[in-house]
Amino acid sequence: MRPISPVMNLQDAYYEAKFENLFRAAKGSEFQTLFERVMGLAYPGDFMACRPWGNRGDRKNDGFLPSERRLFQVYAPNEMKEREAIAKITEDFEGAKSHWGRHFNKWVFANNAVDGLPPHVIQVILDFQQSNPGITIETWGLPEFLRVFRTVSANDRSSWMGAAPSEETK
């Protein structure tokens, strides 16, 4: 974990540490749930979580921010195997363009990597950027999700994660 900034108050530090622990532990559907929770709290009335529907699935949409025309692919396997990762990311990106292309111009590869992405994933992302100049391709890991988490209100943080210690209780 990163050291806490000296200007950060105790409650913010507590919630950030708690969120980072949740982030680091979340894999698979747990990460999808964490993603939906933080995005829903950070973008109330805007973020649209997409759940699979029968044999149609989610049509390569794990979440959408209409105000930003930003579509998300969530990827957080327990183990990232090169061939499977490349195939899954490519299938999801191409499927997103096919199903949702007229609605988005930003596509986010949201992942649970805390120490960077492996080179084969970076190569796929760079190839997407080069071959799709009309779409902004982004990768979101822990730093980006911490920035989103910091926008969640104190009341929402407290109802989600419980009360934080205060200067008085310290």
Contacts in CASP RR format, 6 or more apart in sequence:
PFRMAT RR
TARGET T0000
AUTHOR 0000-0000-0000
METHOD contacts of the structure
MODEL  1
MRPISPVMNLQDAYYEAKFENLFRAAKGSEFQTLFERVMGLAYPGDFMAC
RPWGNRGDRKNDGFLPSERRLFQVYAPNEMKEREAIAKITEDFEGAKSHW
GRHFNKWVFANNAVDGLPPHVIQVILDFQQSNPGITIETWGLPEFLRVFR
TVSANDRSSWMGAAPSEETK
1 17 0 8 1.000
1 20 0 8 1.000
4 13 0 8 1.000
4 16 0 8 1.000
4 17 0 8 1.000
5 13 0 8 1.000
8 16 0 8 1.000
9 167 0 8 1.000
10 164 0 8 1.000
10 165 0 8 1.000
10 166 0 8 1.000
10 167 0 8 1.000
10 170 0 8 1.000
11 154 0 8 1.000
11 164 0 8 1.000
11 165 0 8 1.000
11 166 0 8 1.000
12 150 0 8 1.000
14 164 0 8 1.000
14 165 0 8 1.000
15 149 0 8 1.000
15 157 0 8 1.000
15 161 0 8 1.000
15 164 0 8 1.000
16 146 0 8 1.000
16 149 0 8 1.000
16 150 0 8 1.000
18 161 0 8 1.000
19 38 0 8 1.000
19 145 0 8 1.000
19 146 0 8 1.000
19 149 0 8 1.000
19 161 0 8 1.000
20 142 0 8 1.000
20 146 0 8 1.000
22 34 0 8 1.000
23 34 0 8 1.000
23 112 0 8 1.000
23 114 0 8 1.000
23 142 0 8 1.000
23 145 0 8 1.000
24 112 0 8 1.000
24 114 0 8 1.000
24 142 0 8 1.000
26 33 0 8 1.000
26 34 0 8 1.000
26 76 0 8 1.000
26 112 0 8 1.000
27 76 0 8 1.000
27 77 0 8 1.000
27 78 0 8 1.000
27 112 0 8 1.000
28 76 0 8 1.000
28 77 0 8 1.000
28 78 0 8 1.000
30 76 0 8 1.000
31 74 0 8 1.000
31 76 0 8 1.000
31 112 0 8 1.000
32 62 0 8 1.000
32 74 0 8 1.000
32 76 0 8 1.000
35 62 0 8 1.000
35 72 0 8 1.000
35 74 0 8 1.000
35 110 0 8 1.000
35 145 0 8 1.000
36 49 0 8 1.000
36 63 0 8 1.000
37 160 0 8 1.000
38 145 0 8 1.000
38 148 0 8 1.000
38 149 0 8 1.000
38 152 0 8 1.000
39 47 0 8 1.000
39 49 0 8 1.000
39 63 0 8 1.000
39 65 0 8 1.000
39 72 0 8 1.000
39 148 0 8 1.000
40 47 0 8 1.000
40 49 0 8 1.000
41 152 0 8 1.000
41 153 0 8 1.000
41 156 0 8 1.000
41 160 0 8 1.000
42 148 0 8 1.000
42 149 0 8 1.000
42 151 0 8 1.000
42 152 0 8 1.000
43 65 0 8 1.000
43 67 0 8 1.000
46 65 0 8 1.000
46 66 0 8 1.000
46 67 0 8 1.000
47 63 0 8 1.000
47 64 0 8 1.000
47 65 0 8 1.000
48 63 0 8 1.000
48 64 0 8 1.000
48 65 0 8 1.000
48 66 0 8 1.000
49 62 0 8 1.000
49 63 0 8 1.000
50 58 0 8 1.000
50 59 0 8 1.000
50 61 0 8 1.000
50 62 0 8 1.000
50 63 0 8 1.000
50 64 0 8 1.000
51 58 0 8 1.000
52 58 0 8 1.000
59 95 0 8 1.000
59 96 0 8 1.000
59 99 0 8 1.000
59 100 0 8 1.000
60 73 0 8 1.000
60 91 0 8 1.000
60 92 0 8 1.000
60 93 0 8 1.000
60 95 0 8 1.000
60 96 0 8 1.000
60 98 0 8 1.000
60 99 0 8 1.000
60 100 0 8 1.000
61 71 0 8 1.000
61 72 0 8 1.000
61 96 0 8 1.000
61 99 0 8 1.000
61 100 0 8 1.000
62 72 0 8 1.000
62 73 0 8 1.000
62 74 0 8 1.000
62 110 0 8 1.000
63 71 0 8 1.000
63 72 0 8 1.000
63 74 0 8 1.000
64 70 0 8 1.000
64 71 0 8 1.000
64 72 0 8 1.000
64 100 0 8 1.000
64 103 0 8 1.000
64 104 0 8 1.000
65 72 0 8 1.000
66 103 0 8 1.000
68 106 0 8 1.000
69 103 0 8 1.000
69 104 0 8 1.000
69 105 0 8 1.000
69 106 0 8 1.000
70 104 0 8 1.000
70 106 0 8 1.000
70 107 0 8 1.000
70 108 0 8 1.000
71 96 0 8 1.000
71 100 0 8 1.000
71 101 0 8 1.000
71 103 0 8 1.000
71 104 0 8 1.000
71 106 0 8 1.000
71 107 0 8 1.000
71 108 0 8 1.000
72 107 0 8 1.000
72 108 0 8 1.000
72 110 0 8 1.000
72 140 0 8 1.000
73 89 0 8 1.000
73 92 0 8 1.000
73 93 0 8 1.000
73 96 0 8 1.000
73 107 0 8 1.000
73 108 0 8 1.000
73 109 0 8 1.000
73 110 0 8 1.000
74 110 0 8 1.000
74 111 0 8 1.000
75 85 0 8 1.000
75 88 0 8 1.000
75 89 0 8 1.000
75 92 0 8 1.000
75 109 0 8 1.000
75 110 0 8 1.000
75 111 0 8 1.000
75 112 0 8 1.000
76 111 0 8 1.000
76 112 0 8 1.000
77 84 0 8 1.000
77 85 0 8 1.000
80 118 0 8 1.000
80 121 0 8 1.000
82 118 0 8 1.000
82 120 0 8 1.000
85 118 0 8 1.000
85 120 0 8 1.000
85 121 0 8 1.000
86 120 0 8 1.000
86 121 0 8 1.000
86 124 0 8 1.000
89 109 0 8 1.000
89 121 0 8 1.000
89 124 0 8 1.000
89 125 0 8 1.000
90 124 0 8 1.000
93 107 0 8 1.000
93 128 0 8 1.000
96 104 0 8 1.000
96 107 0 8 1.000
97 132 0 8 1.000
97 135 0 8 1.000
104 135 0 8 1.000
105 134 0 8 1.000
105 135 0 8 1.000
105 136 0 8 1.000
106 135 0 8 1.000
106 136 0 8 1.000
106 138 0 8 1.000
107 128 0 8 1.000
107 135 0 8 1.000
107 136 0 8 1.000
107 137 0 8 1.000
107 138 0 8 1.000
108 138 0 8 1.000
108 139 0 8 1.000
108 140 0 8 1.000
109 121 0 8 1.000
109 125 0 8 1.000
109 137 0 8 1.000
109 138 0 8 1.000
109 139 0 8 1.000
109 140 0 8 1.000
110 140 0 8 1.000
110 141 0 8 1.000
110 145 0 8 1.000
111 117 0 8 1.000
111 139 0 8 1.000
111 140 0 8 1.000
111 141 0 8 1.000
112 141 0 8 1.000
113 141 0 8 1.000
113 142 0 8 1.000
114 141 0 8 1.000
114 142 0 8 1.000
116 141 0 8 1.000
117 125 0 8 1.000
117 139 0 8 1.000
125 137 0 8 1.000
125 139 0 8 1.000
128 135 0 8 1.000
128 137 0 8 1.000
129 137 0 8 1.000
138 144 0 8 1.000
152 160 0 8 1.000
157 164 0 8 1.000
158 164 0 8 1.000
END
